[in-house]
Amino acid sequence: MAGLYLHIPFCKQACHYCNFHFSTVLRLKPELLKAMQGEMDLQRHYLGGAPLSSIYLGGGTPSLLDVDELVALFERIYALFEVASEAEITLEANPDDLTADKLHDLRHYSPVNRLSIGIQSFFDADLRWMNRAHDAQQALHCVPMAMAAGFENLTIDLIYGLPEAPDEHWQQNVRLALSFGIPHLSCYCLTVEEGTALAHFVRKGKTRAVDEEKAASQWEYLIDETQKHGYEHYEISNFALPGRYAVHNSSYWMGKPYLGIGPSAHSYNGVSRQWNIANNALYVKAINEGYVPCESEMLTPAQRYNEYVMARLRTAWGCAHEEIRAFGAPYADYFEQEIQRFIAEGWVEMNDTHYRLTRSGRLLADRLASALFWVP
């Protein structure tokens, strides 16, 4: 089984914190969508005929597309790839795009069976600070509207650690999200990425940097509340009711192959990784000339080991003893030696089959993973 990712690189406006590839100029939209279908033709053998267990439309803002534009993409996908009958098909959406008519048409005329809604906060002050396109009322109403349209498989995104927002905002955000009874929730700590408006504002002193203690406290509140409501914390930023883990993102963490279509999209087949050019016009030009504008690299044993540690240590299932040993004795010996100090600190727990982060260790996940990296 494999995954398919489509990057839709268009947005109404630029969120201050975002460093993904996107454009607020929509004039190339028809040409780019046609080029994405062309790339599917060119890349149709990349996955070796493996059936698709998941399709994910991300961005950017895929919900900017009209339903007929989405249907055209899906028709091409189904013509070129084998899609499993129970495949998870996710559309990222912003609250301001989710009208009752749009939701009805998505449910009845497209194969989309899961929505990932970028709410981020239910407070207007927070949304303005982030430069989001929607307001608090749209955030509050979009989930009940989606459920009324027949979308039961929903997840929403929230962001914590906002330096200008009081703790009460975050606590209310969590309570509101849980009140919907949706099966999945993704919560991300705000990060200041180079090249973003937020990074510029922090440098100029127009806003404060993220307070790590405040962010950690908000994360602890999130863990407590999701546990009370029966959610499993199955990845650092992801929470799900039992049996409702995200299929597509879980495939990334489990190292399964996937194909990325569109400008800036990444692909992985188990031995190599490739990434498309992050330029809409050059992407369209190249596809029209019959080639995929991408760079690629064969992964070394050290890279495969490091990627495994980074991805799996973030998850509830952790790093398996057998899988670590499969990288070879030097890697296994190094891992087992270095991780002992984290076990002693109470950050990692070990049983007969796996190493897993403890609750306190999850706060340090990236730091601990990088300490376990193999550096030639």
N, C-alpha and C positions, 0 to 999 in steps of 0.2 A: 504494500500500500504506500501511497505517496500523497503529497500535498501540492496544491497549485495556488500561487499568490498573484494577484493582479494589483499593480500600483496605479491608482488614479490620481495624477499629480495636480489637482486643481482645488483651490480654496477660495471662498468669498473674501477672506481677509487673513492676514498673517497673525497667528497667536504669538505672543511675545516670547514664549519659551521654546517654540518648536524649531528643531533643526532637521526635520525630514525634508526631502525634496518635494517642492510644490511650486505652483505659480498661481497668482491671482489674476492673470490675464488668460481669458478663456477662449480667445479667438482660434487657437489651434485644436480645440477639443474634437471636432469631427475628424480632422486628419490624424490626430493621435489615436483615437479609438480605432480607426481603420488600421493604423500601423500596429496596434496591439494584436488585432486579429491576424495581421501578417506575421508578427513574431510567433504567434501560436503555431502557424504553419511551419515556420522555420525550425521551431524547437520541439515539434511534436514527438520526436524520438528520444528526447533527452532523458526521460524517465524509464526508457526501456519497456514501455507498454504496461507499467505498473498501474493498477486501478487507483483512482483518486478517492481517498477517504475524506478529504476536506478541500474546499475551495474558499479562499478568503480574499475579499476585495477591501484593500486598505488604501491609505493615502497620506496626505491629501484628504479629500472629502468625497468618497464614492457616492454618497447620497445626493450630491449635486447633479448626478446624471439623471436624465429622464428614464422612466421605466422601459421605454422602447429601446433606448441605448443600452441599458443593462441586458435586456432580453437578447439583443443582437450579439453581445459578448458571450452570453451563455449558450446561444445556438452554436456558435463556433466551438466553444469548449466541448459540448456534447458531440459535435461532429468529429472532433479530432482525438478525444481522449475517452477512455472508459471511466465512467463515474459510478462509484459504488451506489447501490440502491439506497443505502442509509447514510450517504455522505452528508457531513456537516457543511452547510453553505452559508457563510457569514458575510454580511454587508456592514461595514463601518458607516455610522450615520451621525449627523449632528441634529440636535433637537429642532432647530429652526427649519430643517428640511422635511420633517416628519409630519406632514399634514394628514388628515384623515383619508383624503383621496389617494395620496401617495402610498400610504400604508396599505390601503385596500388593494391597489394595483400591484404592489410588490407581493402581497400575499397570494393573489389570485393569478397573476400573469407571469411571475418569475419563479425560479426554483429556490430563491432565498428562503431559508428556514431558520435563520438565526440573525439577530441584530446585535451589534456592538455599538452602544450609544455613548458618544463622548460628552457626558454631562459636565464633569470636572468639579462643579460646585452648584449648589442650589441658591447661592447668594449673588445678587446683582453686583455688589461691590467687588467680590472676588472675580466674577466673570469679566467686568470692565478692566480690572487690573491685569488679567491674562489676555485681554483683547479678543475674547471669544465672540462669535457672531450671534449667539442666542442670549436670551435673558432668563431670569429665574422662573418666570411663569411657564415659558416653553420647557425648561428643564423639569418642572414639576408635572407637567401634563403629558409629556411624550411617552413615558412608560405606560401609564394606564391606556393611552390611545393605542399604543402598539399591541398591548394585550387584548384590547377590545377588537382589534383587527385580526386576531388569531395568532399573533406571535407569542408563543409561550416560552420559547428558548431565547432568552435575553441576557445580555450582560451590559453593565454600565461601567464607565471609567470615572474615577474620582482622583483628584490630586491633593496631597497633603504637604505640609511644610511651607505653605505660602507665608512669606515673612510679614506681610501687612495684615493678615487675617487673624482674628482672635481664635483661641482654642474652641470657643463655643460654636463657631462656624463649622469647624471640622466635626465636632461631636454631633451637631444637627445633621450634617451631610450624611454621616454614617447611619444615623437613626432613620432618616428619610429613605435612604437606599434600601435598608433592610426591611422597611415597612411594606415595600412593594411585593416581597416574597419571590423575587426573581431567583433563578437557579445559580447565578454566577455574578461575581463582582471583581473588578480589577482596580487596584489602588496603587498609585505611583507617587513616590516622593519627588517633589520638584527638584530638578537639577538645572544648573546654569551652564548651558552649552555655548561654547565659543561660536561666534558668528550670529548669535540671536540678538533680538532687541533687548531681551532681559539681561544678557551679558553686558551690553552697552550701558544699560541703565545702572547696573551694579557698579561698573567702573566709574561712571560719572557721579555716583553717590545719589542718584535719583530714587533708588530703592535699596533696601537692605539685602544682604545675601541670606541664604537659607540658614536658619539657626538649627544646628544638628540636634541639640538637646530637645528643642521644641518638636522637631520632626520625629525624634525617637519616642517622645511622650505620646504624640498623636498616633504613631504606629502601634504602640502598646494598647491604646484605647481601641483601635480598630481590631486587634487580635482578640481582645476580651469580648467585644460586642459580637463579632462574627461567630465566635465559639458558642456564645449563649444562644444564638439563633440556629445552631446546627451546621454551620458552614465548615468545611475542611480547608485548612490552609495548605494547599498542595504545591504552591510555588511562591516565592518571596512576595510577589505582588498580586497573587491570584487566589481567590476563595470561591468554593463551589459547594453546593449541596451534594450529598453522596451520589456518586454516579453521574455527575453533571460537569465533569472536567471539560475544558475546551479541547476539542480533538486537534484542531490545527496547531495551536501553540504548543500543545503537549508533544506533537510530532517534532517540532523544533528541538525541544529539550531532550527528547529521546534519540535524537540523531537520525531521524528518518529522512529520506530524500524529498526534495521539493523543487519545483520549478517556479521562478519568478518572471512575470511578464510586465513590461512597461519600463519607463525611464527610472533608473536607480534601483530596480528590483534585483535581488540576489537569488542565486540558485545553488543547490548542493546535491551531489549524487553519491556521496559516501567516500569518494576519493579526491574530489576537486571541488572548488568553489568558484563561482563567477558572478560578476556584478555588471549591470548595464550602465551606460553613460547617464549621468544625471543632468541632462539637457534635453528639453522637449523637442526643440527644432532639429537638433542633430540626430536625435533618436528617430524621428519621423523620416528624415532624409536617408539615413542608413537602411532602415527597413524597406523603404521604397526602392533602394538600390540592391536589395536582396541579401543583406547580411545583418547580423545582430551586433550592434556596437557595444561590445563588452570586453572586460579584462577577466583573466582567470588565473588560478594558481593550483598546482597539485599540492595537496596537503602532506606535509612531512609527518612522520610518526609523532614528533614532539608537538606539532600543531594539533593533531587529532587528539592526543592525550590532553593538552591544555583546554581544548574546546569541550571535551567530555567533562573535565573537572568543573569548568565554569558553569556549564549548563546543568549538570546533574546535581551539583551540590546545592543549587538553589531550590531543588524540588523536595517534596515530601518523601519520595522513594530513595533519594540520595545516590551515592556511588556504590556500586556492587563490587564486592571483593573479586569475583571472577572476572568482571569486565576490566578492572584495574590491572589484574595480572595478565590479561590478554594483550596488553600493550608491551609486555616483556619485563624481564626481571629488573633491569635498571629503573624503569618507571615505577614498578610496583614497590621496590625496595625504598625508593625515594619518598613516594607517597606515604607508605606505612610508617616510615621514620618521622616525617615532618608532621603528620597528623596527630601523633601521640601527644604533643604539647597542647593541641587544641582540645583533645579529650581530657587532659589533665585540668585545663581551665574551665571545663564544663560547657564548651562551645559545640562539641561534637559528641555524639553517642554512637556506639558500635555494638552490633549484634553478630550473629554467625554469618550473615550474608551481606550486610550493608553498613556504610558509614552515613549518618544523617546529622544535619545541624539541629541543635537544640533551639529552644525559643530564643535564648540569649545569643546564640550563634548566628541566628538568621539576621540579626541587626548588623552583623559583620561579614555577611556572605561574600561580598566582592573582595574584601580584604583577605579573608581566609583562602578563597579560591586562588587569588593571585600569589599568595605565599606558597601554594602547592604546585604552582606552574613549574614545568621543566624549562630551565633556561640553559641552552647549550653553551 
